[in-house]
Amino acid sequence: MHSASLGFPPCIRVLVVDEHPVVRQSLALLLASAGCEMSAEAGRRADAMALVKKRRPDLAIIDLPLEGEDGGDLIADLANHGVPVLVYSIYSDARRVEAAFAAGAQGFTTRCEHHNVFLDAIRRVAAGQYFVSPQAAAALVENVTGIRPDHSYHKLSSQEIEVYRLLGKGAGTPEIGATLGISQNTVESYYARILNKLKLSGVRELRRYAIAHPQASHDDTGSHPLP
């Protein structure tokens, strides 16, 4: 894996703020595998801001929460110094996600995501885009719609997972049928089976669920959580 294959600009300098040295070391290895450089690391807000002035990083990855400190203040400080912030947390509840963006973060991902999601977040935030990881997005959608996941998608067959995945990407019934080489009637029969297994009431609700919970399409990919 290298930076060009993932669309990284050359030599992204990253500041990592995490109170656990072992996590910072793990992130340094992951960043190096993608052609990025952990140019500075810190465990506290004051140290992080001192390093911003010395190293001028292109991006800051910060763990929330930081023990005994207000992570929102650190996000705001970094944003005010023109440093894009990607939050990296063990938490994904909507309140924390919203608070991070309100403070000035440009991205939010959790430690439970596949490492490719994390690297994509770095690429997008470094390019000036906003990024919300699948689990954080699911929490936001659940907060708005009231749809609570029961994570029953492990009950889906491989073909049902393909239908679910395509539906979550915005494909309609004709497109799903053409992609999978099955009739529209067969696609609709798969909808009925999936709805029954996930205990959802209709295709519209299923589509919202599939957008909010894309994990089903990753269950068999051999993915591993971040450190």
C-alpha positions, 0 to 999 in steps of 0.5 A: 500500500502506498500514497499514490494508490490511495490518492494521497498528496505527497508528504502529508505531515500529520500531528497525532494527539493521543494520551496513549503512547502505544496508540501513537506508535500504532498510528505512526506505522499505519500512516507510514504504510500509506506514505504519510509522515507523523511529523509530531505527536503529543498527549496534551493540548498545550504540547499539541499547540506548541508543536503546531507552531514548530512543525506546521502540520497539514493535518491533526488527528486527535483522540477524544476524549483526552483525559482531564481536558476539553477536546472541543477547545483543542479542536477549536485551537487547531482550526483557528491555526488553520490545521484541519482536524480529524477526530479519532475516537472509541465513541460514536454517539451522535452527541459527540460527533455533533460536538466535534464538528461544531467545535471545528473538526472536518472529520470523525472516525472511530477505532472500530472502522476498517483501516481503509476507512481511516486512511480515506478519512485522512485523504479527504480531510487533508484535501479540505473535504468533510468526512464522517465514518460509517459508524459515526454516520449511523449514529447521526442517522439514528438520532434523526430518524429514530431507527435503532439498529439491531445488527441483524444483517449477519443473518443475510445470505450472500446474495441478500447482502449484495442487494442490501449493499447496492440499495445502500449505495442508492441503486434502484430495483432495475439497476440492482437486477442488472448488476446481479443478473436477476429479474426485478421480481427477484430483487423485490423478493430479496427485499421482502426477505431482508425486511423480514430478517431486519424487522423493517417495514418497507423498502424506503426504511430499508434504504435508509438503514442500508445507508446508515449501516453499511457494515453488512457488506464488510462482514466477510472482508477480513477487516480489523479494527484500528488500534 
